[in-house]
Amino acid sequence: MLNIFKRIFYLLILKPLVYFCLGLNIRNAENIPKDGPCIIVSNHNSHLDTIVLMTLFPTRKMLKISPIAAADYFLANKIIAWISTRIFNIIPLSRKVSKTAQEEFYHELDKRLKNNSIVILYPEGSRGEPDKMMKFKSGIAHIAKLHPDIPIIPVYIEGLGMALPRGEAIFVPAICTIIVEKAIYFEHDKEEFMEKLKNIFDDMQQELVKEEI
Amino acid sequence: MFQTTPLIQNSLIAILALLFCTHIFVLILARIKKNVDFSNLKLRMKSWWLIVFFLAFIFLGNKAVGLVMVGIICFLALKEYFSFIHFEPDDRKLLFWAYLSIPFQIYFLYTNWIIMFYLFVPLYMFLIIPLRRILAGNVKNFIKVTSLIQWGVILNVYTLGYLGAFLLLPFAKTSSTANVNGLQLLLFLLIVNALNDASQYVWGKLFGKKPIVPNISPHKTWAGFIGGVATTTVIASLLGPVLTPMSLKVSVCAGLLIGTFGFIGDVVLSAVKRDVGVKDSSNLIPGHGGILDRVDSLTYTAPIFFHFFCYLYQMGL
């Protein structure tokens, strides 16, 4: 029942809102995976990032999307927690380091990936300044090492820092550009993986900066 | 005040029939000439169905629905303009205020407050935008940013808003305006304008050699321009006496105006896109590009045809 409601919500509210109020300019759309399991890695400037990433997929697949989100923020009160866990299927991640919380998180992640989920992860850790990237945290490398056979798809989103940046309440319509890169996999060691990921994002950012000049 | 007429309904059916025949023609052409790529043309035809379906709401619904549709066109166009200009995040609140001009314009039209419709964007938005930026305390690129925003509001909200202004005609029922129907005038403008775009494109493709403005758009040629304006004038002289109270002579003038200024609107938007370095204003309409790529000629023809008509029939200004 909830699934039917969610699909209607995605199809009739979320998608039209994104296309009408925002507008997407998607590059290399052929790199968007047809099915899970996979991990989408993206830069993070706005709450809208998750919604935009969701609309890249057909409504059928949107049920399978699981964003990794900070527990202290998205489970803060009952209403937000219900929306986060029921509508957006978040995988809560505690920002405080504790052994049990970590184990719980990895267990949940593992379960979702076995269930063909499309996991969204923001390696910057939180929303930063509009259209500026912060240093990536190494958690993604750890996850990638645990799941070396799962494709990791880098996605760069530009423009949402303009539409709804951190700490702002007013939404301003803007068309955002999304670059989807080819999937990468974990090889050899963590440092190398982080280096590879960073280079891919720098290239994508550079591609857009060049056009602005 | 206004209602859709049997003439409008018949015209819409005729447009659908024309679209159907053109689509079939394109598909047959694609079958025969296998060595030429028709995929873009096919995509364009599909999008034309959507455009006609969308615009039909203006002609079948009531005034409120029609004006909201015009507001949506203004909104999508302004969003494209703001997105390809790339403003600083500090100026996002300014953009929000600029967007607010759209509901105001639609409200003025809805309440028949035509003087305010004429004044609000050129005067009051001109005063409001710098005021908002002073409140933000931001002097960086002050003239540049406020001008860019004001220009965008004029281009996308003010000029395209004239499409909605047609819904107000005639302003008052007098003996001289008895057979003026605003909806039919708008239909006339949209048909002639669309066929003008198409015929300029076709003439240019078939016979175009010498470009008029090589620095802005190498695809716009003298042959395309002259052939296009001639075709448009013929179409306008055929449609004018049927859809509007204009005589044959006036319809020819209207055709010349729409043909010429449609071309200019097209080139102006090409110059804008060339300046910011984009090919299409967005990818909203498959095959066409963005909505601004489609309504570029209307930014000139809608206000010019509106005032041309009002002047001739002594209405409003």
Interface residues (C-beta under 8 A of the other chain):
Chain A: G23 N25 P130 D131 G159 G161 M162 P165 E168 I170 V172 P173 A174 I175 E211 E212
Chain B: F75 K79 E80 F82 S83 H86 F87 P89 R92 K93 L95 F96 Y99 G277 S282 N283 L284
